[in-house]
Amino acid sequence: MFAFLLAVLIPLAMAEESPLPPTEQKALRELEEQVTQLKQEVHNEKAKLRDLEEAVLRGRITGSKALITFDNQAEGFFALTSAEFFLDGQLVHKLNTEGRKEPLEKTVVFDKDLPAGEHVLTSKILYRGSDKSVYTAFAYFKDHKFEIESTEKIPVQYGKTTQVKLLALDKGYFKAHVKERLHLQIKVLQDFGTESAH
């Protein structure tokens, strides 16, 4: 790198002593622009290397993160019993709502640093028939289980927080079959910076 800069600076110094033809002046300006761009690229790569060093030395991955939330809006006809959420095959959050007096509405699934790149989010959510349902006349309904399983690719960008909003919904009575009513809506948003707001 030092030798390259010398090769550029020496012709610049010589150019100040003797005027150059217009074509050479143009070529020199283009070379100066390329050097400036190269310096910026070197600066950016050094910043990334610093982040990588911190990740290795301190066990932290900085520069990108993910905030994943789960919003349970399917309560009523159905009752949430449990849920498991996996990132790249690793269990990151587990719910068990059996015995709760009030239904779970919203929870944070994941709010941590995450390396930039594509990740896979898998959700396994289990409901049963609610005791508030019109079907409570049928004794078996409360024991009936309904499962939502979803796999989604999540792009995480360097320098950004990826927000993933999981929303469990009951599509309503217009669905012919009861098993078609449960639906998991997934929204992925990218925000600049790695400080996320819940």
C-alpha positions as CSV (number, residue, x, y, z in Angstrom):
1,M,0.0,0.0,0.0
2,F,2.8,2.4,0.9
3,A,4.7,1.7,-2.3
4,F,1.4,2.3,-4.3
5,L,0.9,5.7,-2.6
6,L,4.5,6.7,-3.4
7,A,4.0,5.8,-7.0
8,V,1.0,8.2,-7.0
9,L,2.5,11.0,-4.9
10,I,5.8,11.3,-6.9
11,P,4.0,12.1,-10.2
12,L,1.8,14.6,-8.3
13,A,4.9,16.4,-7.0
14,M,6.4,16.4,-10.4
15,A,3.2,17.7,-11.9
16,E,3.4,20.8,-9.7
17,E,6.9,21.6,-11.0
18,S,6.0,21.3,-14.7
19,P,2.6,21.7,-16.4
20,L,1.2,18.6,-17.9
21,P,-0.7,18.3,-21.2
22,P,-4.6,18.3,-20.7
23,T,-4.9,14.5,-21.4
24,E,-2.4,13.7,-18.7
25,Q,-4.0,16.1,-16.3
26,K,-7.3,14.4,-16.8
27,A,-5.7,11.0,-16.3
28,L,-4.1,12.3,-13.1
29,R,-7.4,13.6,-11.7
30,E,-9.0,10.2,-12.4
31,L,-6.1,8.5,-10.6
32,E,-6.6,10.8,-7.6
33,E,-10.3,9.9,-7.5
34,Q,-9.4,6.2,-7.5
35,V,-6.9,6.7,-4.7
36,T,-9.6,8.5,-2.6
37,Q,-12.1,5.8,-3.2
38,L,-9.5,3.1,-2.3
39,K,-8.7,4.9,0.9
40,Q,-12.4,4.9,1.8
41,E,-12.7,1.2,1.1
42,V,-9.6,0.5,3.2
43,H,-11.2,2.5,6.1
44,N,-14.5,0.5,5.8
45,E,-12.7,-2.8,5.8
46,K,-10.7,-1.8,8.9
47,A,-13.9,-1.0,10.7
48,K,-15.3,-4.4,9.8
49,L,-12.1,-6.1,11.0
50,R,-12.3,-4.3,14.3
51,D,-15.8,-5.7,14.8
52,L,-14.6,-9.1,13.9
53,E,-11.7,-8.9,16.4
54,E,-14.2,-7.9,19.1
55,A,-16.4,-10.9,18.2
56,V,-13.5,-13.3,18.5
57,L,-11.9,-11.8,21.6
58,R,-15.1,-11.1,23.6
59,G,-17.4,-13.7,22.1
60,R,-19.7,-10.9,20.7
61,I,-20.9,-10.3,17.2
62,T,-21.4,-6.6,16.6
63,G,-22.6,-4.6,13.7
64,S,-26.0,-6.4,13.2
65,K,-28.7,-7.8,15.3
66,A,-32.3,-9.2,15.2
67,L,-35.4,-8.4,17.2
68,I,-38.1,-11.1,16.9
69,T,-41.5,-10.7,18.6
70,F,-44.5,-12.9,18.8
71,D,-48.0,-11.4,19.0
72,N,-50.8,-13.9,20.0
73,Q,-54.0,-12.6,18.4
74,A,-55.6,-16.0,17.8
75,E,-56.9,-16.3,21.4
76,G,-60.7,-16.9,21.8
77,F,-61.8,-19.8,19.7
78,F,-58.3,-21.2,20.3
79,A,-56.1,-21.2,23.4
80,L,-52.3,-21.0,23.1
81,T,-50.6,-23.9,25.0
82,S,-46.9,-23.8,23.9
83,A,-44.5,-22.5,21.3
84,E,-40.9,-23.1,20.2
85,F,-38.8,-20.8,18.0
86,F,-35.6,-21.8,16.3
87,L,-32.8,-19.8,14.6
88,D,-30.7,-21.8,12.2
89,G,-31.8,-25.0,14.0
90,Q,-31.0,-23.7,17.5
91,L,-33.8,-23.3,20.0
92,V,-33.9,-19.6,21.0
93,H,-37.2,-19.3,22.9
94,K,-39.7,-21.6,24.4
95,L,-43.2,-20.9,25.8
96,N,-45.5,-22.9,27.9
97,T,-48.8,-21.2,28.8
98,E,-50.6,-24.1,30.5
99,G,-52.0,-22.9,33.8
100,R,-51.8,-19.2,33.1
101,K,-54.8,-17.2,34.3
102,E,-54.5,-14.6,31.5
103,P,-53.7,-15.5,27.9
104,L,-50.3,-14.5,26.6
105,E,-50.6,-11.5,24.3
106,K,-47.0,-10.5,23.2
107,T,-43.5,-11.7,24.0
108,V,-39.9,-11.0,22.8
109,V,-38.6,-14.2,21.2
110,F,-35.0,-12.9,20.4
111,D,-33.2,-9.6,20.9
112,K,-29.5,-10.1,20.4
113,D,-26.6,-9.5,18.1
114,L,-26.7,-11.7,15.0
115,P,-24.1,-12.0,12.2
116,A,-25.0,-10.4,8.9
117,G,-26.3,-12.9,6.3
118,E,-29.3,-15.1,5.7
119,H,-30.8,-16.9,8.7
120,V,-33.6,-19.4,9.0
121,L,-36.4,-18.8,11.6
122,T,-38.6,-21.8,12.4
123,S,-41.8,-21.4,14.5
124,K,-43.8,-24.3,16.0
125,I,-46.9,-23.0,17.8
126,L,-49.5,-25.2,19.5
127,Y,-53.1,-24.3,20.3
128,R,-56.0,-26.3,21.7
129,G,-59.7,-25.7,21.6
130,S,-60.6,-22.9,24.0
131,D,-63.1,-23.4,26.8
132,K,-64.6,-20.1,25.6
133,S,-65.5,-21.5,22.2
134,V,-69.0,-22.2,21.0
135,Y,-67.8,-25.8,20.6
136,T,-67.4,-26.4,24.3
137,A,-70.6,-28.4,24.2
138,F,-68.5,-31.1,22.6
139,A,-66.3,-32.5,25.3
140,Y,-63.5,-33.5,22.9
141,F,-63.0,-30.0,21.6
142,K,-60.8,-28.7,24.5
143,D,-58.5,-31.7,24.0
144,H,-58.2,-31.1,20.2
145,K,-54.8,-29.7,19.2
146,F,-54.1,-27.2,16.4
147,E,-50.5,-26.6,15.2
148,I,-48.9,-23.8,13.2
149,E,-45.5,-24.5,11.8
150,S,-43.6,-22.0,9.7
151,T,-40.1,-21.7,8.3
152,E,-38.9,-18.3,7.0
153,K,-35.6,-17.0,5.6
154,I,-34.5,-13.8,7.4
155,P,-31.9,-11.5,5.8
156,V,-29.7,-9.7,8.3
157,Q,-27.7,-6.7,7.0
158,Y,-24.5,-5.3,8.5
159,G,-25.1,-2.1,10.5
160,K,-28.9,-2.7,10.8
161,T,-31.4,-4.2,13.2
162,T,-33.7,-6.7,11.5
163,Q,-37.1,-6.7,13.1
164,V,-39.3,-9.8,12.7
165,K,-42.9,-9.6,13.8
166,L,-44.7,-12.9,14.2
167,L,-48.5,-12.4,14.4
168,A,-50.8,-15.4,15.1
169,L,-54.3,-14.8,13.7
170,D,-57.7,-16.5,13.7
171,K,-59.0,-16.0,10.1
172,G,-62.6,-16.3,11.3
173,Y,-65.7,-18.4,10.8
174,F,-65.8,-18.0,7.0
175,K,-63.1,-20.7,6.8
176,A,-64.9,-24.0,5.9
177,H,-62.5,-26.1,8.0
178,V,-61.5,-25.3,11.6
179,K,-57.9,-26.2,10.9
180,E,-57.7,-23.5,8.2
181,R,-58.5,-20.8,10.6
182,L,-55.1,-20.4,12.3
183,H,-52.5,-18.4,10.4
184,L,-49.0,-17.0,11.2
185,Q,-48.3,-13.6,9.6
186,I,-44.6,-12.7,9.3
187,K,-43.3,-9.2,8.7
188,V,-39.6,-8.4,8.3
189,L,-38.3,-4.8,8.6
190,Q,-34.8,-3.3,8.4
191,D,-33.8,-0.4,10.7
192,F,-30.5,1.5,10.6
193,G,-28.4,1.0,13.7
194,T,-28.3,-1.8,16.1
195,E,-30.2,-0.2,19.0
196,S,-33.7,-1.7,18.7
197,A,-36.9,-0.4,20.4
198,H,-39.4,-2.9,21.6
